[in-house]
Amino acid sequence: MSVPLTLGAFIAHMSGADFFGLVVSVLLIGYLFYALIRGEKL
């Protein structure tokens, strides 16, 4: 039974702390990528 889990099933099996950590990590990486692309205006 090597059926890949769908995204919904994957999230359903996560604990609340894991989901919170995942959301914070994605937001932080998104912000850092935005800051890298935007650059500093001199």
C-alpha positions as CSV (number, residue, x, y, z in Angstrom):
1,M,0.0,0.0,0.0
2,S,2.3,2.8,-1.2
3,V,-0.5,5.1,-2.1
4,P,0.7,8.7,-1.6
5,L,-1.3,10.8,0.9
6,T,-3.2,13.7,-0.4
7,L,-2.6,17.1,1.2
8,G,-5.8,17.0,3.2
9,A,-5.0,13.6,4.6
10,F,-1.4,14.8,5.4
11,I,-2.7,17.8,7.3
12,A,-5.4,15.8,9.1
13,H,-2.7,13.5,10.6
14,M,-0.6,16.5,11.9
15,S,-0.7,17.7,15.5
16,G,-1.7,21.3,16.2
17,A,1.9,22.2,17.1
18,D,3.3,20.7,13.9
19,F,0.7,22.6,11.8
20,F,1.5,25.9,13.6
21,G,5.2,25.4,13.1
22,L,4.7,24.7,9.5
23,V,2.6,27.8,9.0
24,V,5.2,30.0,10.8
25,S,8.0,28.5,8.8
26,V,6.3,29.1,5.5
27,L,5.5,32.7,6.4
28,L,9.0,33.4,7.5
29,I,10.6,31.8,4.4
30,G,8.1,33.8,2.2
31,Y,9.1,37.1,4.0
32,L,12.8,36.4,3.7
33,F,12.4,35.6,0.0
34,Y,10.4,38.8,-0.5
35,A,13.1,40.8,1.3
36,L,15.8,39.2,-0.8
37,I,14.0,39.9,-4.1
38,R,13.0,43.4,-3.2
39,G,16.4,44.5,-2.1
40,E,17.4,47.7,-0.3
41,K,16.6,51.1,-1.8
42,L,19.6,53.4,-1.5
